[in-house]
C-alpha cells in the first residue's frame, strides 16, 4: 500500500474523541476538547504520526465565533499549537476550515456572505504558523470557492476537500469535478474528496483525475454494517479500508487519509504497516 509518491494524511479527530470517551456536544463539537481534554487531542495526533501520517490536521474545524464564542481565536491557535507539539519535526500541520453552516446542508450555505468569516479564520490559522490550509467537507461549490480564495489570500498553500455527503447524494462526480476545477482556478493546489462513504468514493476520485492538479481522498467509513469502521474491530475494518484506497491510488490519487469512523489503525494500514500485535511488530 505504501508508495513514495503518496502523501499520507491523518484521520478524524471528532469521531476519534468519541471513541476515547470525550464528549463533543453542540455546535462546538470537536472544539470542546481543546478545553476539556487537550491531552487526548495531543495523543490522537501522536497516534496518527506513529501510524505513518505526515500531514496532520489541527482541531480547528469548529473554531469560529459562532460555534465557540469570543475565545475562538485563542482556541484556534491552541489547536495548532497542540498539533505542532505532538508530531515530529518535518511533518506538516494543516489548519482546517469547514463550512460556516452544516456540512451536509449546502442549502444553508451563505455563499459569498460567508467571505468575512472564512477570511478571519484563514488569517488566524496563517498567523498561528500552519503549513497549509485545508478547506474541507464542502458540499456547496460556491462556498468552497469563497473559502479557497480567502485561504489563498494569506499566502499559505491551500488544499480543498469536497464531500458528496453520507449518502453520496449532495454532489455527483461531475458536479464535484466542476467544483474542484473552480477551486483550482481560485488557487487550490490539491483537490480531494472527503467524508463520502469509502465504498462510494472511487467514482469521485475518477472525476478529479480529469483535472490538472494533485488529487486524493480521505473517506468516511460509511454505514456500520459495511464493516469498515465505527466498531471495536478496527483492524479488520482497516484492512477493508486500505483495500478500497488502493483503487484510488491506482486511479492516480497521491494524497490519502481517513475521515469519520476511521482511526489510527486505518492510517497504519494505508502506510503499509502490519497490524499491531503482528509477529513482526509488537505494540510499544
Number of C-alpha atoms within 10 A of each C-alpha: 13 15 12 6 10 17 18 27 26 29 31 26 25 22 21 22 19 13 15 10 10 18 17 17 11 11 16 18 18 25 29 23 22 20 10 13 14 16 14 18 26 21 15 23 28 19 21 26 23 15 23 20 26 20 23 28 27 28 30 25 26 23 29 25 15 14 17 18 12 11 11 20 20 11 22 25 23 19 26 24 17 19 26 22 12 20 23 13 9 8 14 19 22 28 33 27 29 25 27 24 17 15 21 21 14 19 12 13 22 15 19 14 12 16 18 13 17 24 19 15 26 28 17 18 27 20 12 17 16 25 18 23 28 29 29 26 27 33 27 25 21 17 25 28 27 22 34 29 22 22 32 21 16 17 12 18 19 28 25 30 26 27 29 27 20 18 13 17 13 19 19 14 21 14 16 26 24 15 24 28 20 17 27 23 13 20 20 26 17 22 33 29 29 28 29 27 25 25 18 17 25 22 15 27 25 20 19 30 19 12 15 12 15 18 27 30 30 29 30 28 28 24 16 11 10 14 17 28 26 22 15 9 12 20 21 16 24 25 18 20 25 24 14 18 26 17 15 25 21 9 17 18 24 20 21 28 26 27 27 22 28 29 29 26 25 30 28 27 24 29 22 15 16 16 20 16 10 10 8 8 11 10 7 5
